[in-house]
Amino acid sequence: MITPVLRGWLRTRPLRGLLAALAVALGVAALLAVQLTLAGLDDQATSAQRARAGASGVDVRTVAGPGLDAADLGALRAIQGVAAVSPLLQKSTVARVSASAIEGLDVSVVGLDGGRAALRPLHLVAGRLPRDGALTEAVLDQGVAAALRSTGAAHAVRTGETVRLITGDGDRAFTVVGITAVGAGGPAFSGPAVFVSRAAAEGPFALGMRTPLAAIRLAHGASAVAVAREVQARLGGAALAIDPRAGAAGPLEQMRPLLLLVLALAGLICAGVSANTTALAVSERRREIGLLRAAGAGPRQVLRLLLAEAAVLGAAGAAVGLVAGALLGGLAVTRLGAADLPAPALALASWRLVEAAAAGVVASLLGALLPALGASRMAPLSALRSDAPVRERPSWRLTATGLVIALAGLVAASTGTVAVAVTGCAAVLVGAALCLPLIAGPMLRGVGAAISPLARTAPVAAAALARRRRRTALTLAGLVASVAMATALSALSASALTAGDRWVTQLFVGDIVVHSPATQPSSIAQLVAVSPGVQEVTPVRFLPAVAQGSSIGLAAIDPIAYQASSALDVVEGDRTAALTALDVSPAVLVPEQLATTLGWHRGSTVTLSAGGNQLPVTVAGVVAHSLPAGDGREALLIGDSTARRLYGAAAGGFDALEVVSGDSAALPGISRVAALYGMNAVPVTTIRDDARQALGHTLALLGVLGWVAVAIAMLAVVNTLMVNARQGTRELALLRAAGLSRRRALRLVLTEAGLLATTGSVLGVAAGCGLALPLLRAGSSPGFQPQFVLPVGAALAALAAVVVGSLLAAALPARHASRAAIVAAIRHD
């Protein structure tokens, strides 16, 4: 219930209350937006993982041998908790559009069981699925339909047309009844696919048909872990059992500690704004509080009034923040979510709304608690003497506590763990804020003396700020902390983007990449090689394998072409020796992240299994990054000669071409040749820009939150400057009575605002650069070690925004104070 006294207090200074409510609104909006964004993206990732898994609860993939046989499938069906077993029937064959075509396209024929492949539904973009029992109907992957141009098709194959496939009894025509989305089979398949009915798979394609994988549908209540363990026991080392729904990490998993840090910082600054507002209210209402106490009001009543004011402002700000947070969360989910997946719905659960609103109100109350306690303990006679000067003394105990917290934070920030480093950075900021009441006055006086040749009023302005030690320190603390975090996050973003550019640039031999949705014959590479402006083409073939019980992707490359370029950053071993070993012996190059995960080092021996063949290879070196494997990880690099030993004829052709062109004008000609065969040509610069854009979208959330923290701190600055100008009216009047002109009086107030803003911004930028170093070190991982990049643009933007905003905020009250009547201003108190 709002009492008449409280209602009068709220009406007296509406602008100050509005600023406090806005600070809470920004904090609540940031908290709710982050909650909604993380929940939405997690739901999207989980839904995508479940869609890829289909109805499969456990995937059983063969590690060695020709595949699962009838006995293996029977053993799987006998396991407790298994409701059904769906074998993946798969066979490599050749596809072409006409019988007269000389060369065909290597594809995988996959048999469907009840319209699904290994319990995975197919996502049709046109047509229908083959009928049960149909022997001459097929569904093509979009990539296969486009790539069949290399066999003589004038355009991408459409429904109703025919395609010729090699079966057990020769070349046979199949009617295309449907087209599926690229990669419709999910992780169960690798490479382009043609889907046929189970009758066709077990009939015309029976010769050479393999079962490399079996999907298990679990009974109700069965545990995927228990079933997988039993599969391993039944089949021994011949198969690998995995949960296809597991391993879906949150899209912003690595950023969560930083997000929590920024949110905690925003909450602290909100509390600081509330403390600043309440302290200013107490300062202006000393006489009113004294009258209340003299009239019989007890300390608890005064405390309740001040806390009630803070609660009302916090609740009003929280209501606005909930609306703004929902809008920001929806925008963030739309921008950060995967474009090829349905946008997740906003998880506007009631508990999230209550939690965000309660956090805003609690921050407002906690911030107001100390000033309100001080006001409630004020003696009535002392409070009635509102013109009595109050001497603010620094607390050495508080300063010592701040030093201890800051030193502990420095130790924690030097660790290699992201969460601990983030906590340490937060402790450093808190410790520095506790030290500011002692050092703010001398620091401002020093800055004022240093710039006095440029601004004559700077020493006077610095002295005025130093006299209001606590208020100035509280405002500086929020400003320094927010600008420091915004600068640190900008440095992290700039460093990550620079590292990403370097990553992409070192991946490729050439400057243009020609990608095919299906494996193309080598003759197509020769046609690209003779295009105008092409100096050299290097084929890349992507192949699946199993190593140490783990499914892994291989990329077969030409080591000689890589030796002649600067591509591949070898971080363990000699680069020349490693590429030579890749060319002359069974060897592989392992990406650093994968080597760390699997415990491989230079000289380790690994046995690769593929298609029933096994080949021991030696790790010739570890590279920072390699080509993408298609499963979210990076591929092992293997020489093309070694790939032929392991895969035989299946290693022929190419999936991508790295083209070295002598002129940028060569791209149109290469693109025309590539389009004839369903391929696309992309400059490496475009890949780099796309990677930078994707990474920039992810990092944008951190940047937005950092600037929200700056905006909250600016509200405290505006509040402080307005009250400083109002309370300094009498001092200005005395100076004007002594001969100071109105223009110089105005300049004095603006100099005070600019000095406070500049000092806080410069300290914040310096602290942000210092905080970025341990955060970069903690955020580094094998294969991703970004170097510090000074965020010049962000630092200048923060400095300009804070200084200009402060001057604008102080302009109106400064003008009013400088033009006040001298006699009236002196008699004001």
Helices and strands as residue ranges (DSSP letters): H 4-12, H 14-53, E 58-62, H 70-77, E 82-96, E 105-112, E 116-117, E 120-121, E 124-127, E 137-141, H 142-147, G 148-151, E 162-167, E 170-180, G 186-188, E 193-197, H 198-202, E 210-218, H 224-235, G 236-238, E 239-242, G 253-255, H 256-284, H 286-294, H 299-336, H 350-376, H 380-384, H 396-413, H 418-450, H 458-467, H 469-505, E 512-520, H 522-529, E 534-547, E 550-557, H 559-563, E 570-572, H 575-584, E 587-591, H 592-598, E 605-610, E 613-623, E 636-639, H 640-647, G 648-651, E 654-661, H 666-676, E 680-683, H 684-727, H 729-737, H 742-779, H 792-818, H 822-826
